[in-house]
Amino acid sequence: MNRGPKPVKVLVVEDSLVVRELIVHILGGDPGIKVIGRAGSGEEAIDAARRLRPDLITMDVNLPGMNGYEATRRIMETCPAPIIIVSASYDPQDLEQMFKMVEAGALTFLPPPLGPGNPEFQARAAELIRTVKLMAEIKVVRRWPKSPANPPPNMKVNRPPQKIEIVALGASTGGPPVLKTILEDLGPGFPAPLLMVQHMAPGFITGLADWLRQSTRFPVQVAQNLELVLPGHAYLAPDNFHMAVDRFGRIELSAAPPVNGMRPAIAPLFRAVAAGYGPNAAGILLTGMGDDGAAELGLLKDRGGITVAQDKESSVVHGIPGEAIRLGAAMYVLGPGGIAELLKAVTI
């Protein structure tokens, strides 16, 4: 007799008893999820992860004793599991910790659920349930402590006869650490502007810009409508707006309906860059779920631009770049270090 798929086994880590039980209540109300453990500290989280082997862990940032970052790092080194950060985004110190947690192996973050009396309760609860089910499918790997980064392989780059005037990057799950690596490797003085779309829950994009700017010393900011892009600066699409750019380097923000279920989506940026810059543009698709931007990367390739997909080995999820490769849209398939080296080679 077919009993259907097994429910997702979840460990809830949260120091606030009220918030912890609210998360348990929301997740436990879905037949596809089973809460198998609770933890109120980092030490308890590590012990429960080892004992219970959950399919997914929801993790708070601020925990008594060992904080959420250290607990995440230890879990990913010893008994890896998909981890979702569930925490507010208002404190800059918390935001820094959250992005460090993503570097350590956490997949994404969500704001904490609201109480049943709040008009947004149902929407927040549904998003939590959806994200848990989606992220539980990701096969995470063990993170070895102090693992040295592999240098990019020597690669032959056919330097284009035309000047690369703009670089467009799209990323989803696992994207922030990859963006950090690329910006670090490019360094100050990079001769072209970078426009970046990162799929992310609303409320965190400003924190991402701050974290990238502080950790890489690369000028990173949230894009504003009609501003002119500058060489050596990076612009992130803001919450709930698609981002494009015209031929004169002016950013265009739009509240048009979601594309591929996302707003901002990668596809509108790549379409605009292909139309306005063609052979003078580079497009890069990084780690993430789905296929947002894959077909549009092919459009940029057809217009003579340079196109890149992140390789499977360095991707947390190879959905988006894998689809671009399947479509024949990527001229190069590289890890983060190789992507930075390629960009430097074609813009010097």
N, C-alpha and C positions, 0 to 999 in steps of 0.2 A: 504493500500500500504506500503510495507516494504522499509523504507528509509535508512536502514543500520545502523551501530553503530554510536552513537553520537561522534563528535570529542572531543578530549582531550582538556579541558579548561586550559590554562596555564597563570600564572602570571610571568612576567619577571622582576627580580630585579637586577639592574646593574647601578652603578653610572656614568659610561662612556656612554654618549649619542651615540657615534659611535658604541661601542660594543653592547649596548642595542638594537639599531635599526638593527644591523646585526643579532642578535639572533632572533628578531621579524621577520625579512625578511626570515630567514631560516625556522623557525617553521611555519610561515604563508604560506609558499609555499607548505606545505603538506596538503592534504585535510582531513587527519585524526586528525589535530591539529588546534585549534583556540586560538589565543592569546587574552585574555579578559582584560588584564591590564598590565601596566608598572609602575615600582617604581624605584626611584633613591636614596632612603635612607632607613634605617632600619625602621624608624617610618612610612614612606609611605608604606612599605611592610606589616607591621602588620595591618595597616588600610585597605589596599586593600585585604589582605587575609580574614579579617573579613567580609568585604562588599561583595566581589565577590565569595567567596568560590570556589577557583580554584580546578581543579583535580590534579594539580601539580604546583610547584613553582621552577623556576631556581633562584639561589641565589648567589650573589657575596660575597666575603669575606670582602673586604675593602669598606665600605660605610661611607658617612659623618654622623656624629652624632653617632647613635647606629650602631655598626658593624654587620657583617653577623652572627656571633655567637650569639650575644644577640637577634637579630631578629629571628633567627631560634629557639632559646630556648623559646622565648615568643609565637611564632606561635604554636609550638608543645604543649605548655601548655594551649593555649586558643582556637585555631581553627586549629587542626592538619591537615596537608596535606603532601603528598610526596614532599620532597625537594631534588633537585639536586644542588650541588655546582658547579658553572662554574667559574673557576679561574685558573690562572697560578700557577705553583708549585715551582717557583724558590726561593722565599724568605722564609727562615726558619721560620720567624714569621708568615707568611701567612699559612705555612704548619701546624704549631701548632694550629692556629685558625681553620683550616679546619677539623682537627681530633677532636677538641673540638665540632665542629658543628655536626660531625657524632655521637659523644657521646650524643649530645642534641637531635638527632633524624633524621638528614639528612641521606639520603640513600646511596649516592655515590657522586663522583666528576668527572668532566671532564675538560680538558684544554679549554680555550676560543676558539671560532671559528676563523678561519683565513679568510682574505679577499678573495673576488672572484678571484683575480689575482694570488693567491697562488696555486701551483700545488696540495697541499693537501686539498684545500678547499672542494671539493666534498666529500672526505672521512670523514673529520671532521664533515661536515654538516650531512651526513648520520648517523654517530655515535650519534650525538646529537638527531636527530629525533628518531632513534631506541631506545635510552635510555629513552627519554621522554615517548614514548608509553609503554615501558616495565615497568618503575617505576610507571607510573600512575595507573597500575593495583594493586599495593600493598596497602593493607588496613592498614594504619598506625593508631596507637592508641595515645590517649592523654598522654603526659608526665606530671606527677604531680611534682610540684617543691619540691626538697629536699625529694624525696621519699626514705625511708630507704630500704636497700637491704634485702631481705629475706634470712635468713641463710639456707644453704643446709640441706635438711632433713636427719635424721639419716638413714643410709643405711647399709645393710649387704654386705660386700665385701669379696668374697672368694679369699683370697690372693693366687696368683698362686705359685706353687712350684718353677717355674723358675724365673730368674731375668729379669725384664723389662729393656732392654738396650737402647731402643730408642722409642721416641714418635713422631708420625706423625699427623699433624692437617691440615684440609682443611676448608676454609671458603670463602664465597662470600658476597653478600649483607648483610650489618649489622655486618660484621665480626670484624673490628678493635676494637670496644669497648669490645667485648667478649674476644678477644685475650688479651687485656689489663687486664681484670678482672682475667683471668686464670693465667697470668704471675704474677700479683700482689699477688694472693693467694698462688702461689707456692713459691714465695720468693727466695732469693739467696740460693745457695747450693743445689738446686734440683739435684738429682744424675743421671740424664739421659739427653742427648741432645734432643732438640725439633726441628723438621723440619716442617716448616709451608708454605703452599701455600695459598695465599690470592688473589682471583680474583680482579683486580684493573686496572684502565686505566693506560697506560704507563706514566712514569714520576713521579709517586707518591710513589713508593715502598721504596726508600731511606728515604723519609720523614716519612713513616710509621715506618721503623726501628728506626729512630731517636726518634720519638714520644714515641714509646713503651719503648725504652731504658731509656729515660729521665723520663717518668711518672711511670715506674714500678721498676727501678733500676735492672732490669733483663738484662743480657748481650744479646742484640739482634743485629744481623747484617744481611746484604744482603749476601747470600751465594756466594762463589767463587768456580770455578771448581777445583776439586781434593783436596780441603782442607779437613783436618781431623776434624770431629765434636768432640766437647768437652762436657763432662757432665756439666749441669747447664748453657748451652748456647743455644740460639734460633737462627735459621737460616731461613731467608725468601727467597723464590724463587725469582730470579731477573726478571725484565721485559723481556718478549719474550723468556724465556728459561724454558723448563721443568726441574724439579729437581728430582733426584733420589739419592740413597746412596748404596754403595756396602757393602758386609759383613764385611769389614775391617774399616767401618766408613768414607770412602772417598765420598765426594759429587760429583755427576756426573751431569753436566748441558748439555742439548741437545736442539738444534734448530730444532728438528724434527717437522713435521706438527702439527697444533693444534689438540688436543684431546677433544672431546665433545665441539668443537668450541672455546676452550680456549688454550692459551699458556702464562704462565704456566697453566697446568691443575693439578687437584688433583690426578687423576687416575694413572699417571705414578709413583708418589711418593708412593702411597699405594701399587701398584704392586711390586715395588722394596723392600719395607719394608716387605711385605708378603713373598717374595722369599728369602730374605737375612736373615731375623730375625724371622719370624714365631711366635712361642710361646714367644719369647723374645721382642715382640713389642706391643705397644698400638697405635690404630688408632682412631681418633676423627673427626667427621664431624659436622661442625657448621653451623649456619644460612646461607641461600643463595638460589638463584633461580637455577632451573635445577636439574640435577642428577649426576653431575661430582663426581666421587669417590664412589658413593653408592654401585655399584656392587663390586668394588675393596675392600671396607670395608668388604663385605661378604667373599671375598677371604682370607683376613687376619684372619677373624674369623675361617674359615675352617682350616687354618694353625695353629690354637691354640692361636692366639693373643687375646688381650683384645680390644673390640670394643665398641665405644660410639657414640651416636647421641644426639645432643642438643634437649631439649624438646621444644614443640610448644609454651608454654607460654613465654619463654624468647627469642624466635627467631623472628627477624624482618620478615623473610620469611622462612617458614618451608619446602621449596621445597627439598633441598638436604638431610637434616637429615630425613625428612618425607619419602623420597624414600628409604633411608637405613632401616628405621623401617619397611616399607612395605615389603621389600625384606627379612626381618628377619636377617639383617646383624649386628644389634646393640645388644650387650649383656646388655648395660645399656642405659637408656634415662634420661638425667640429665640437669639441668641448669648450668650456668658457675661456680658457687661456688661448686656445687656438682661434676663437672668434675675435678676441682682442688683437692678436697678432695679425690676423687677416685685415681687420679694419685699419690698423696702422699702415700695413703694406699698401693698401689701395687709396690712402688719403695723403700720403707724404708727397 
